[in-house]
């Protein structure tokens, strides 16, 4: 059996909301808009040709992380199994929706940077996730250093070759301009 694995890159049309199943399993749906643009060779202008909307259903930890990370308008990269869901509408017509069951979802940092928390070192053992709603980054990961160290570990004094080069540059800078 083969899966229809897809990778899409698009923008979130709304901020995700966490909800729970009857069995208390976290779930959220991301709606990702993927725009196809084409440049008109005559006018050199870009035009939207088509927009496809995908529903990406995240479960469990992925759902919790998505709700804490993403907001409306964020550009995301989604990798997962694509399928078409069919249902019967109110008027009895058959409706379809393109859905993705993701294995990975992340921010596309091509257009905006993302702050990533440092990974704990191996010597600290397994990390225990903390609730993001009640604390801030400084509490979770420690405050950034306030002072710069007095010594960066590099010798800033020029070596012999650099000293000779600097002397030559100084001599050329003070030499009189030629008249010719």
PAMARTI-354483 format. One line per 3 residues: number of its first residue (from 1); their letters; for each residue x, y, z of C-alpha. Coordinates in pm, whole numbers. Example, Ala and Ser with C-alpha at 12.3 -4.5 7.8 and 13.67 -1.06 7.14 Angstrom:
2
1	as	1230:-450:780 | 1367:-106:714
***
This chain:
180
1	xxx	0:0:0 | 137:340:-90 | 54:671:66
4	xxx	-3:989:-128 | 259:1204:48 | 246:1574:-28
7	xxx	442:1884:65 | 264:2218:52 | 374:2569:134
10	xxx	110:2831:201 | -44:3081:441 | -276:3009:732
13	xxx	-619:3162:677 | -701:3171:1049 | -541:3125:1388
16	xxx	-573:2762:1498 | -799:2675:1793 | -740:2371:2012
19	xxx	-1035:2143:2078 | -1067:1796:2231 | -1240:1476:2123
22	xxx	-1475:1286:2355 | -1168:1082:2459 | -976:1402:2552
25	xxx	-742:1385:2251 | -624:1732:2140 | -698:1824:1777
28	xxx	-685:2136:1562 | -750:2213:1197 | -524:2442:999
31	xxx	-659:2593:679 | -368:2654:442 | -412:2867:129
34	xxx	-168:2789:-151 | -157:3056:-421 | -33:2990:-771
37	xxx	104:3304:-937 | 217:3368:-1290 | 410:3661:-1438
40	xxx	251:3822:-1742 | 534:3855:-1998 | 370:4156:-2163
43	xxx	318:4369:-1852 | 584:4210:-1626 | 317:4201:-1351
46	xxx	242:3902:-1126 | -117:3773:-1121 | -287:3518:-897
49	xxx	-396:3231:-1120 | -548:2994:-864 | -579:2944:-492
52	xxx	-623:2600:-337 | -731:2555:24 | -615:2253:223
55	xxx	-748:2142:561 | -463:2008:774 | -581:1817:1080
58	xxx	-322:1799:1358 | -361:1554:1646 | -216:1520:1997
61	xxx	120:1692:2057 | 135:1830:1703 | -203:1997:1761
64	xxx	-88:2149:2091 | 235:2279:1936 | 51:2420:1634
67	xxx	-189:2618:1854 | 102:2760:2055 | 311:2844:1749
70	xxx	95:2953:1455 | -124:3255:1390 | -333:3369:1097
73	xxx	-112:3472:805 | 192:3264:902 | 358:3092:609
76	xxx	386:2720:685 | 533:2408:529 | 322:2093:564
79	xxx	431:1737:489 | 177:1460:514 | -68:1218:359
82	xxx	-313:1388:122 | -664:1257:63 | -1004:1378:-54
85	xxx	-1290:1373:195 | -1641:1344:53 | -1974:1416:223
88	xxx	-2330:1497:133 | -2433:1861:169 | -2764:1996:299
91	xxx	-2918:2002:-48 | -2811:1642:-111 | -2516:1731:-333
94	xxx	-2182:1551:-295 | -1913:1783:-159 | -1536:1733:-146
97	xxx	-1250:1874:55 | -876:1823:12 | -732:1720:346
100	xxx	-383:1646:474 | -294:1430:772 | 44:1586:857
103	xxx	358:1416:975 | 532:1756:1003 | 426:2120:1009
106	xxx	666:2411:1044 | 714:2780:984 | 861:2888:652
109	xxx	1136:3124:767 | 1202:3256:417 | 982:3559:483
112	xxx	998:3593:862 | 1235:3468:1132 | 1130:3229:1405
115	xxx	1264:3220:1759 | 1351:2865:1857 | 1413:2764:2215
118	xxx	1751:2602:2278 | 1759:2227:2315 | 1862:2099:2658
121	xxx	2202:1934:2673 | 2223:1556:2691 | 2365:1571:3043
124	xxx	2046:1733:3172 | 1839:1426:3088 | 1495:1429:2933
127	xxx	1320:1760:2930 | 983:1809:3090 | 751:2027:2882
130	xxx	611:2327:3060 | 284:2502:2997 | 345:2793:2762
133	xxx	37:2983:2874 | 170:3063:3221 | 530:3159:3162
136	xxx	751:3344:2922 | 1065:3255:2728 | 1299:3400:2990
139	xxx	1142:3180:3257 | 1154:2865:3042 | 1500:2904:2890
142	xxx	1680:3151:3113 | 1749:3517:3055 | 2003:3609:2786
145	xxx	2344:3721:2910 | 2348:4089:3003 | 2721:4152:2997
148	xxx	2966:4061:2726 | 3276:3875:2841 | 3595:4076:2877
151	xxx	3788:3833:2660 | 3650:3652:2355 | 3930:3396:2336
154	xxx	4100:3554:2034 | 4427:3743:2029 | 4345:4084:1881
157	xxx	4709:4196:1851 | 4830:4183:1488 | 5086:3914:1408
160	xxx	5408:3983:1216 | 5252:3963:866 | 4957:4179:964
163	xxx	5189:4434:1124 | 5399:4464:806 | 5082:4501:600
166	xxx	4952:4776:828 | 5289:4959:811 | 5280:4946:428
169	xxx	4922:5080:421 | 5020:5366:653 | 5321:5451:434
172	xxx	5105:5457:119 | 4841:5671:288 | 5099:5936:385
175	xxx	5298:5931:56 | 5263:6241:-159 | 5052:6208:-472
178	xxx	5242:6188:-797 | 5227:6481:-1031 | 5212:6272:-1345
***
